Amino acid sequence: MKNSLLAVLVAAGLFSSALMAPQALAAEVDFPHIETMGVSQIQVEPDMADLNVEVAVTEKTAKAAKDNSDAAVAKFIARLTAAGVAKDQIQSANLNLQPQYTYVQDKAPELTGYTASRQITVTVKDLTRLNTILDSALEEGMNRVNNIALKSSKEAEYIAKARQAAIADAKQKAESLAQGFGENLGKIWQIRYYDQRPVQPVMLRMNAKADYAGAVAESYQYGQVSIEDRVEVVYKLK
């Protein structure tokens, strides 16, 4: 009985492999071809930024920590709204509350208070206002600057340009290779494409001792947004 069962299982496995073999072979490139990869990179001047700031408050009680962090967030949002920043450009994260302990050797941990923190991300559509918005955040109690990411308002347009440039690069390489080897380029057999995300540089605020707007503006380092794309193409040879 066991031998019969084993024979059935082996036969079933061989039959299954036989069925899968043509499908596996079909995925192989078994004809003369050229495979190229087109790449592109576009440097774009940023005209907007995402500013992420945070308030972290430590108090004896959880309620006091929460109330103080909520108050700082509310004041900053009110100031942004009064300055004309649209509500859909402001994203406020939920409260993060963490107990704080003091650790002493050979003793149980002692609860000393609670730290409440909240983050706000502001989309600044006019870079000339970034310095003012950042300063207002610090003035209203937002005591951590987590990130300032530069962006372009024409990101989708530049991504499309980068994609077309990558396609042209792949095609030019294939034509050059075929000509160099004395071959004729045929139709495209396969295209492999992977979405690329723009590289958004961080704008850093340097230490500056200045009393006028020009010097303060120069104390920021501006970078460029790098938009890259890549496409892989397999051409048949005639």
N, C-alpha and C positions, 0 to 999 in steps of 0.2 A: 504493500500500500504506500509506504513511504517512498519507495523507488518510483512508483507511478506518479505520485504527486510531484516529486522532484523533476521528473521528465516533463510534466506539463508546464511547470514554472519555467524551466529552461527554454522550452519551445516558445512559450509566450514572450519571454524576454527577447529571443532571437527575432520573433515576428515583429515585436515593437520596434527593435533596432532597424529592421528592414524597412519599416514604414517611415522612420525618421530620417533615414540616410539621404533620400532625394532632396528633402527640405534643407538639410545641412549643406549638401553640395550646391544647392541653388544659391546659397548666400556667398559662396566663394567667387572670387574674380578669376575666371579661367580663360580670359582672353587678353590680348595685348592692350595695355592701358597705361595712362600716366596719371599719377595722383599728386595733386599740388595743394598747398595751403596758402590762402591769401590772407594778409594781415594789413591792418591800417591803424593809424593813430592821429587824432585831431586834438590840438591844444586850443582850449576855449577860455576866453576871459570871463570870469564869473561876474554875475550881476545881482546875485542874491545869496542868502546864507540861511542855514538852520542853526539856531542858537539853542543849546541845551544847558539850562542852569538848574541848580538844586538848592533847597534850604534844608539844613540839618540842625535840629535843636535838641539839646539834652536838658531835661528837667527831672526833678525828684519824682514826679508822678506822670503817668502815661497821659492823663488828660491835659496837664499843663504843656507837655511837649507837643501834643497834637494841636492844641489851641494856638500855640505860638507859630507852629509851622503853617497852619491853615491861614492865620492872619497875614503872614508874609506873602503867601501865594495870592491871597485875595487882594492885597494892596498892589502887588505887581501887575496882576491882571487888570485891575481898575486903571492903573496908570497906562498900561498898554492901550486899553480901550479908549481912554481919553486922548491918547496921542494918535488915534485913528487906525490902529491895528485891528483888522477884522477878526471876528471870533473864530473863523475857520482857519486862521493862521496861528492859533494858540492851542496847544495840546497840553493838558495838565494830567499828570500821572496820579494814581491812587496813593494813599498814605502807606508808608513803610515804618512800622513801629518795632523797635528792638530793645529788649531789656539790657541794662548794663550792670556788670558784676565786677567786684573786686576780689581777686584771688590771693589768698594768703596760705602759705604752706601749713599743712596739718590742720587747716580749718575749712569749714564749709564755705562755699562762695557766698558773698554778701551782696544783695541787690542794692545798688547805689542810685539807680534812676532809669530813665528811658530816653532813647533817642528816636525822634520822629523826623522823617525826611520825605520830601515830595519834590518831584521834578517837573519842569515846564520846558516845552520845546516851542520856540517862536520862529516862524518863517519870516525872515526879513527880506522883503522884496526890493528894498532900496538900500544898497550897501552903505550909502552916505549916512544912513540912520543907525547903523549897527553900533557905533561907539556910544551914541546916546542911549540906546535901548539897553546895552550892556551895563552902563553906569547906573541907569535907573533900577536895574535888577539888583545890583549890589546895594544901592541906597535903600531899597525896600526890604532888605534882609535876606535876599538870595545869596548865600555865602559860598557857593561852589559853582565854578564854571566848568562843566564837564566836556563840552565839545563845541567848536564853531566850525561847521562844514560848509565850504564854499560850493555854490551850485550855479547852473545856468538856467534861465527861464526858457531857453530854446533847446533844452536837452533832447527832446524827441526829434527835432529837426537835425541836430548834429549826429545823433545815433544813426539816423537813416543815411546821412552822408557817409559816415564811417563804414556802414555796411556795404554801400555801393562801391566804396573805394577798395574794400577787402575783396569783393567779387571781381573787380577789374584787375586787382593784383594777382588773384588766382588764375584768371584767364590769361593774363600776359605771361605768367610763368609757364603755363602749359603750352602756349603757342611757341614760346622761345625754346623750350625743351624739345618739342616735337620737330621744330625746324633744325635745331642743332644736331639731332640724330637722324635727320633725313626722313622723318615720318610725317604723315598727315594726321592732323587732329580730327577726331570724329565727334560724335554727340556725347553729351554728359550722361554718364551711367548712374552716378550717385552724388548727392550733396549732403554733407554733414555740417550742421550749424549749431552752435551753442551760444545762447544769449550772454552778452558781456555787460557788466555794470560799469557805468562811468566811475573813474577814480576821483573821489571828491577830497581835495586836499584840506587839511585843517589849517585855519588861520590862527596864528599864535600871537598873543599880546606880549610884547617885550617890556622889560622894565624901562621906564622913561621918566625923566625929570624935566617936565616942560609945563609951561603955564599958558600955552596958546594952542589953538586947535590944529594948526599945521603940523607942529612937532608931534602932537598926540597921534594924529592920523598916520604919520610916518613911523610911529612906534609899533604899528601892526605889519605883519608880514603877509602879503597877498601872494597866493599861488594861482596856478591855472588848473582848470578842470581838464583831465586827460580822458578822452573818449576813445576807446580801442574796440576793434572788432576782428573777428577771425572766421573764415569759412574754409572747409576742406572739400575738394571736388575730385571725383574720379572721371577722367575722360577716356573714352574708347579711342583706339588708334585704327585708322582705316586700313 
